[in-house]
Amino acid sequence: MSAARPSRTVPYKPAPGTIPTAPGVYRFRDEHERVLYVGKAKNLRQRLSNYFQPLEALHERTRRMVLTAVRVEWTIVASEYEALQLEFTWIKEYEPPFNVQFRDDKSYPYLAVTMGDDVPRAMITRNRGIRGARYFGPYTKVWAIRETLDLLLKAFPVRSCSASTYDRAERTGRPCLLGDIGKCAAPCVGRISQEDHRGLARELVAFMNGGDQAVVDHMREEMQRASARLEFERAARVRDQLQALDAVLERTSVVLSDRVDADVFGVVADELSAAVHLFAVRGGRIRGTKSWVVDTEIDMTDGELATQMLRIAYDEGGDAPAREVLVPKEPDLPDEVATWLTTRREAHGLGGRVDIRVPQRGEKRRLADSATVNAAHALQVARTKRTSDYVTRSQALADLQEALGMAEAPLRIECFDVSHLGGTGVVASMVVFEDGLPRKDQYRKFAIAQTTDDTDSIRQVIARRARYIVDGDPEDTGSRFAYTPQLLLVDGGRPQVQAAKRALDEAGVRGVALAGIAKRLEELWLPDDEYPVILPRTSEALYLVQRLRDEAHRVAISYQRQKRSSAIETELSGIPGLGPARVRALLKHFGSAKRVRAASPEQLQEVAGVGPALAVAVARALGADTMVASTDGDQGIGT
């Protein structure tokens, strides 16, 4: 290797044989000794070797972390479980920027019962740090838990007043209004002993923990005994309590037929973030629900993402895990994660080992699918929030201006994408964003009759666009197609950018910035630069670029499918004996052009009006087409 050739890896790569093969935890640090990333490994040498591959082989996010760091250090532990524990401890201590980071702008209300107090109190709170308290929830709406608590106090008249109100009632010998209307047993004035009041609090906790049927059965038996003893006033009070509990149970709908206690997770991830939704099921009923978003900085497997999701959900100060945790993908080191979750459960005073499962069928799978749908909605809301906020959009444009070295913010951005199916039916799209928002009335679609490859396709499309920038659009001025953008983006790397630049230069276009979007959206290629621009993970520009690329890709694929549908209709219409009605019948019966082309003469005869001779003619006419052989349906669409 010549001295002029740049290193294919980082200079701090440990010498061969120096990394141990034992389990352990490793940390990457930057020049300021800040911990950038913490990870665990069954085999440190095997795991760390993944980071010291040739830089071009690394995922873009991983490459950025490795290049930001200046050294790596590791600690050997005795077992994989100890590695898991130490990893979680260090992530909490150092908050490394490249680890999975929790991102949420709201705290959720909980129903808490302060069992650590001499006189337990039922309350609604967002504070998860009350010593000895038992928490239920979280609840997405404060009003919902307030109504639930109001009903619960009719059945379990536990104290719900503040400390100052309780002390005042003790001094004066007069209970507050809740004691007068029967929603508090009034231990403050001795109507009930503190021990009996604690028993009420335990019953409330048992009910919320999923023992609702046992509590209801006990109350029903007590009502019948009171009635048999002719204690009708006592029986009426218990009846009212039962009615209140029935109302609570109606609000927490039954989702599983058996007496299941489970935490059900749904996860949906894109290239930059992951959204998580949790159903807390106790006694077969949803007792709480929560959605949150995590930022993913390092490329990770589904198992690694599942592990970090559980860390965030049950870290110290979080909720107690249920006996059964249902996840969409099994975490890495599943036995060790289950042991860690069991210790978290024991820390909340609960027994029983936690079991981690991936639901395959039945009611649990349906609930898991529902959690996934909610997670997808949470991710969409997070994206929409970024684009709907003016300050956020302005910051995105400013970040993009700085990253590309532009003189002004790109208020009008046009993004181009090419789509084809096995090299045929080549089309392109142009989408327009102004002030960070899409202008769908100004989108354009291009059909490309002849091309040699993707770079030639990009050159042709940019050349056609450039003519209107220079000469104007006299036939279509209302659409502002002739307006000059501040920035043109093309989907592709350095070759596509250079092809687009040739088209702009040949048309004489000046003063328009140009960049290419690489596959994973974390790098932008400029025409004359040897290395790409890496957008920081926290940059709002990254989300704007992602939306532009996705929208251009969506429009291009949609147009490509439309062209395919029109093409086969034209081709079928040219077959003797196959009129418009039979063409529509064929497409309706098979559902897609691909299935019509793949159908045998016998299958074609299943369509009304298509006889044996006509079926053979259709199959022969379509059999010469090589489109299906060159791709696998819609999966072949792309750049």
Order of alpha helices (4+ residues) and beta strands (2+ residues): beta-beta-alpha-alpha-beta-alpha-beta-beta-beta-beta-alpha-alpha-alpha-alpha-alpha-alpha-beta-beta-beta-alpha-beta-alpha-beta-alpha-alpha-beta-beta-beta-beta-alpha-beta-alpha-beta-beta-beta-alpha-alpha-alpha-alpha-alpha-beta
